[in-house]
């Protein structure tokens, strides 16, 4: 009986080890599997680990207009607009980029006079010749500019004012997007962004893309009084689909002459334009409630769906491959609009009785310039 138990235990251990090995073999095959390409147009070095250093300059912003009406006791109303603008100073970051096969991970930290604020960014990407997924998170914390305009411009009753808050507002943004390339045998979309594929001859392709973005602007209860409680916390969720065209212009290419890609030379320029339609566009506004002494006592939430909106994603990149070194300069630009399809229910917010017919419109925008130097082991 003891021998039988020993044999059974050994069999279970060996089976578990075999299953574990099979799992990791599948993972490794997914990461390193050679792409099916037209080798006259695309060269794929053998998958390996890569280590990169990058530096970025980024500027993001979030602008919102709150349109509403003020009702007077005599029945008259005046149109009003309250504006909010949070724009990041040029944010300079340095970081590490780690990769293996088709997968990469990046971590960046702000440098410069404001680096004590410890602004970080995280990115994870899987970029293949047919499809890819990229996820990124970043946050900024700055004072923001706000203002109010009452009445019709040019009329005797028109009045406006603008100021910058003393307290910081916090902007958080999370984005995940994906793409699919139709001409994936002759066109290597990631060629100017990562070291795993090299474009031998100029080629282009139509692409389809999908993107999910979640952005939130947090105004502290202490600073909310500066904004008349019209915008205390504001969040938007957007799901977009679209398509466009991307092309790699090969300016110089020389095939490798050694097993470790000795002699490989390549200079490629990529241009990509992808208009999208934001189909799911959701706004959530939080209004702080206060007691008679001005202490924050709770939150009131209004939820509004928005009209579908046309938006835009654009990028350009240039890369230099030299033996096992890869250098890339990348520029990306994003612009996303939102606008409430209906007036916000004032009963859901902590607003005075004389405020009515509230609606929102705004824009999230950011651009980034990135330099990346990678060595492939």
Rosetta blueprint (number, residue, H / E / L):
1 X L
2 X H
3 X H
4 X H
5 X H
6 X H
7 X H
8 X H
9 X H
10 X H
11 X H
12 X H
13 X H
14 X H
15 X H
16 X H
17 X H
18 X H
19 X H
20 X H
21 X H
22 X H
23 X H
24 X H
25 X H
26 X H
27 X H
28 X H
29 X H
30 X H
31 X H
32 X H
33 X L
34 X L
35 X L
36 X L
37 X L
38 X L
39 X L
40 X L
41 X L
42 X E
43 X E
44 X L
45 X L
46 X L
47 X L
48 X L
49 X E
50 X E
51 X E
52 X E
53 X E
54 X E
55 X E
56 X E
57 X E
58 X E
59 X E
60 X E
61 X E
62 X E
63 X E
64 X E
65 X E
66 X E
67 X E
68 X E
69 X E
70 X E
71 X E
72 X L
73 X L
74 X L
75 X L
76 X L
77 X E
78 X E
79 X E
80 X E
81 X E
82 X E
83 X E
84 X E
85 X E
86 X E
87 X E
88 X L
89 X L
90 X L
91 X E
92 X E
93 X E
94 X E
95 X E
96 X E
97 X E
98 X E
99 X E
100 X E
101 X L
102 X L
103 X E
104 X E
105 X E
106 X E
107 X E
108 X E
109 X E
110 X E
111 X L
112 X L
113 X L
114 X L
115 X H
116 X H
117 X H
118 X L
119 X L
120 X E
121 X E
122 X E
123 X E
124 X E
125 X E
126 X E
127 X E
128 X L
129 X L
130 X L
131 X E
132 X E
133 X E
134 X E
135 X E
136 X E
137 X E
138 X E
139 X E
140 X E
141 X E
142 X E
143 X L
144 X L
145 X E
146 X E
147 X E
148 X E
149 X E
150 X E
151 X L
152 X L
153 X L
154 X L
155 X L
156 X L
157 X L
158 X L
159 X E
160 X E
161 X E
162 X E
163 X E
164 X E
165 X L
166 X L
167 X L
168 X L
169 X E
170 X E
171 X E
172 X E
173 X E
174 X E
175 X E
176 X E
177 X E
178 X E
179 X E
180 X E
181 X E
182 X L
183 X L
184 X L
185 X L
186 X L
187 X L
188 X L
189 X H
190 X H
191 X H
192 X H
193 X L
194 X L
195 X L
196 X L
197 X L
198 X E
199 X E
200 X L
201 X L
202 X L
203 X E
204 X E
205 X E
206 X E
207 X E
208 X E
209 X E
210 X E
211 X E
212 X E
213 X E
214 X E
215 X E
216 X E
217 X E
218 X E
219 X E
220 X L
221 X H
222 X H
223 X H
224 X H
225 X H
226 X H
227 X H
228 X L
229 X L
230 X L
231 X L
232 X L
233 X E
234 X E
235 X E
236 X E
237 X E
238 X E
239 X E
240 X E
241 X E
242 X E
243 X E
244 X E
245 X E
246 X E
247 X E
248 X E
249 X E
250 X E
251 X E
252 X E
253 X E
254 X E
255 X L
256 X L
257 X L
258 X L
259 X L
260 X L
261 X L
262 X L
263 X L
264 X L
265 X E
266 X E
267 X E
268 X E
269 X E
270 X E
271 X E
272 X E
273 X E
274 X E
275 X E
276 X E
277 X E
278 X E
279 X E
280 X E
281 X E
282 X E
283 X E
284 X E
285 X E
286 X E
287 X E
288 X E
289 X E
290 X E
291 X L
292 X L
293 X L
294 X L
295 X L
296 X E
297 X E
298 X E
299 X E
300 X E
301 X E
302 X E
303 X E
304 X E
305 X E
306 X E
307 X L
308 X L
309 X E
310 X E
311 X E
312 X E
313 X E
314 X E
315 X E
316 X E
317 X E
318 X E
319 X E
320 X E
321 X E
322 X E
323 X L
324 X L
325 X E
326 X E
327 X E
328 X E
329 X E
330 X E
331 X E
332 X E
333 X E
334 X E
335 X E
336 X E
337 X E
338 X E
339 X E
340 X E
341 X L
342 X L
343 X L
344 X E
345 X L
346 X H
347 X H
348 X H
349 X L
350 X L
351 X L
352 X L
353 X L
354 X L
355 X E
356 X E
357 X E
358 X E
359 X E
360 X E
361 X E
362 X E
363 X E
364 X E
365 X E
366 X E
367 X E
368 X E
369 X E
370 X E
371 X E
372 X E
373 X E
374 X E
375 X E
376 X E
377 X L
